[in-house]
């Protein structure tokens, strides 16, 4: 069967999506038991607890684990859209539907001129590599919004701005999409939408922005790049602890604040590089928006004090959007991210006890996963620079060479 443009319908791709998603549903509904600690407990305990508070018209002001922008309340309240299901089941179904929306967008885009189905394949492969964690967090919903924002960005910058602002009010990081756009319409609509949503939540629900204080006080989480210092230090007499703190398992003890500050400094340097790139870039192509967003979020994730497993969903979605464009050069860093997803599901949840215990297996898994993220970051930055900045320099060289070779008496 062929479509309107003569391309065969990608049955293997759709079939692979269906089979892998059936597997994820069987895991989250506990028909099959995934190894390691139960990752679905965040939905049944934490999310449902927030749901009961949010439905009263206020944010969880006394809960330091509430570290999300105000529109996150919509994601937590969304299971109310399926009143015939109990909360956790409804949440899993909605996460599955968000996954379906992202896949459908990538599938549709991939069959259009100048696009590729490589992006849809990245999404099909990358999401199940993370295991049931994907459907047990609302990050897949945010990622679906981001996929839509980038794919619509070229033709409808105002719509993109609205989606970016909404995504940022769900979980902040989608604001990084604006780094790669040169269209003022996108920036303007994003600012107006964000301001409107912020005002709406500030007026209607108390404590809409308390999350900023809770985020500020976080430490070094055991899966982050900086945590490797303490995993190794524990074998050399470091006197610290690993405790549940601010909603994640973190290191507490001597020099933790120093490493956390260093991580913030590293993030600042990464954003400084992004600013320099944005000022020097002269070549913006159809895929530049997606490539720049991928690079920005990759840098933010890699240098963060916290690298929760669900953060990898963001990177899979952005890698998929990049490769949906035929001209994108992000194939190698996208492959590194997919490989990092495999090691992520091994370090959490499968061998998370080994990570918390800082034994040789746990440290090895973190070194490989975080090393892949660092390598992907450096590679992606280099490719983006060559595609948008160095290209302009190379383009000038032939003309300069021709001028220098002209006869002196010409």
Secondary structure as UniProt FT lines:
FT   TURN            4..5
FT   HELIX           11..28
FT   TURN            29..30
FT   TURN            39..40
FT   HELIX           42..47
FT   HELIX           48..54
FT   TURN            55..57
FT   TURN            61..62
FT   TURN            64..65
FT   TURN            70..71
FT   HELIX           72..77
FT   HELIX           78..82
FT   TURN            83..84
FT   HELIX           87..110
FT   TURN            113..114
FT   HELIX           118..129
FT   HELIX           131..136
FT   HELIX           139..153
FT   TURN            154..155
FT   HELIX           157..171
FT   HELIX           173..180
FT   HELIX           184..204
FT   TURN            207..210
FT   HELIX           211..216
FT   STRAND          220..221
FT   TURN            222..223
FT   HELIX           227..233
FT   HELIX           234..236
FT   STRAND          240..245
FT   TURN            246..247
FT   STRAND          248..253
FT   TURN            254..255
FT   HELIX           256..280
FT   TURN            286..287
FT   HELIX           288..303
FT   TURN            309..310
FT   HELIX           311..323
FT   TURN            326..327
FT   HELIX           331..345
FT   HELIX           346..350
FT   HELIX           352..356
FT   TURN            357..358
FT   HELIX           360..385
FT   HELIX           386..390
FT   HELIX           391..404
FT   TURN            408..409
//
